[in-house]
Amino acid sequence: MQQAARSDIHLSEKSRPLPQSHTPTQVQKRDGSIASFDLSRIRSAIERAGKATGEFGELEAELLTAQVLKVLSYRHSDGPSNIE
């Protein structure tokens, strides 16, 4: 019985449309200017934060960077991301 319930949930999730996503190409800076999106800058900031706190290193920084890109891709699919 539990498998059937799981199967129903799985099928209903498949029927939902997925949001559009794309890799950002531009960001809007704090001063309003537009710059090219550079994922390595985000990765560097995350890695430096992890090293400064001693909480994580390069591998975790890479995984967190991938998550940031995923969120940005879905949230800012309509234009340049604001980095504020």
C-alpha positions in Angstrom: 0.0 0.0 0.0 2.8 2.4 0.8 4.5 1.8 -2.5 1.3 2.8 -4.3 1.1 6.1 -2.4 4.7 6.8 -3.3 4.1 6.0 -6.9 1.1 8.4 -6.9 3.3 11.2 -5.5 6.0 10.5 -8.0 3.6 10.6 -10.9 2.0 13.9 -9.7 5.4 15.5 -9.4 6.2 14.5 -13.0 3.1 16.2 -14.3 4.1 19.6 -12.9 5.9 21.8 -15.4 9.4 22.7 -14.5 10.4 26.4 -14.3 12.5 27.8 -17.1 16.2 28.2 -16.3 19.3 29.5 -18.0 22.9 30.2 -17.0 23.3 33.9 -16.3 25.5 35.8 -18.7 25.3 39.2 -17.0 25.0 40.7 -13.5 23.8 44.2 -12.3 26.4 45.7 -9.9 25.5 47.8 -6.9 26.2 51.0 -8.9 23.7 49.9 -11.6 26.3 49.0 -14.2 26.1 45.7 -16.1 29.0 43.2 -16.0 29.7 39.7 -17.4 28.7 36.9 -15.1 31.8 35.2 -13.7 31.1 32.0 -11.7 34.7 31.8 -10.6 34.3 35.0 -8.5 31.4 33.4 -6.6 33.4 30.2 -6.1 36.4 32.2 -4.9 34.3 34.1 -2.3 32.6 30.9 -1.0 36.0 29.2 -0.8 37.6 32.1 1.1 34.7 32.2 3.5 35.0 28.4 4.2 38.7 28.7 4.8 38.4 31.8 7.0 35.9 30.0 9.2 37.5 26.6 9.0 34.1 25.1 8.2 34.8 23.7 4.7 37.4 23.5 1.9 37.6 23.4 -1.8 35.3 20.5 -2.5 32.4 21.9 -0.4 33.0 25.3 -2.0 32.6 23.7 -5.4 29.3 22.0 -4.4 28.0 25.2 -2.9 28.9 27.1 -6.0 26.9 24.6 -8.1 23.9 25.2 -5.8 24.3 29.0 -6.1 24.3 28.7 -9.9 21.2 26.5 -9.8 19.3 29.0 -7.7 20.4 32.0 -9.9 19.5 30.1 -13.0 15.9 29.7 -11.9 15.4 33.0 -10.0 16.9 35.3 -12.6 15.9 33.8 -15.9 14.3 37.1 -17.0 17.5 39.3 -17.1 20.7 40.3 -15.4 21.0 39.2 -11.8 21.3 41.9 -9.2 24.3 41.1 -7.0 23.1 43.2 -4.1 
